[in-house]
Amino acid sequence: MPGFFVTFEGPEGAGKTTAMANVAELLRNQGQDVLMTREPGSGEIGQAIRRILLEAGHVPPLCELFLFLADRSQHVELEIKPALARGQTVLCDRYADSTLVYQGYGRGLDLAVLRDLNHLATGGLLPNLTVLLDIDIAEGLARLALKDRLDREPIEFHEKVRQGFLAEASADPKRWLVTDASQQPERVAQEIAEEILRRYSR
């Protein structure tokens, strides 16, 4: 049976990493073989790119874009596609929608161009389910103990990002699940796990 690909998206501080770990545990308890991964930063190449993207000083928007795309291309070919071919459930912390939203809605780059570049970098691989953990921007940023380069962007940038995610989810409701990330983490994870199991068992 082919694997099932789930991506976790959302504004900063939405709790994607915690939710993904909790969902993985619930799915493993149901007998699923789960791979947890992330963007950027998977593998040796990805880790080097992640350091540049999150720890460097100013990174011009196009440079930032191509770094994310380079990370995604190697990630899909070396990790995601092989795992799906093995029949694993792949849970990924951020994917192509983050580029569309951060670099498009946030930075103002052309959305149509970004969609084409994402398609090229991923070979057209779309998630079976994309989870949007939605949260008030001020609440999400207040959760962060340490802030990286993107976390430190102005509040207006983060508001554009949130609205971008909501717009993308509204445009493709069959692929997206929007969940209230201000709920208790256990409730968030249960809602997501139930949706994955419902869709995967079709």
Secondary structure as GFF3:
##gff-version 3
##sequence-region A 1 202
A	DSSP	beta_strand	4	9	.	.	.	ID=ss1
A	DSSP	alpha_helix	16	29	.	.	.	ID=ss2
A	DSSP	beta_strand	34	38	.	.	.	ID=ss3
A	DSSP	alpha_helix	43	55	.	.	.	ID=ss4
A	DSSP	alpha_helix	61	75	.	.	.	ID=ss5
A	DSSP	pi_helix	76	80	.	.	.	ID=ss6
A	DSSP	alpha_helix	81	85	.	.	.	ID=ss7
A	DSSP	beta_strand	89	93	.	.	.	ID=ss8
A	DSSP	alpha_helix	96	99	.	.	.	ID=ss9
A	DSSP	pi_helix	100	106	.	.	.	ID=ss10
A	DSSP	alpha_helix	111	122	.	.	.	ID=ss11
A	DSSP	beta_strand	129	134	.	.	.	ID=ss12
A	DSSP	alpha_helix	137	142	.	.	.	ID=ss13
A	DSSP	alpha_helix	155	171	.	.	.	ID=ss14
A	DSSP	beta_strand	176	180	.	.	.	ID=ss15
A	DSSP	alpha_helix	185	200	.	.	.	ID=ss16
###
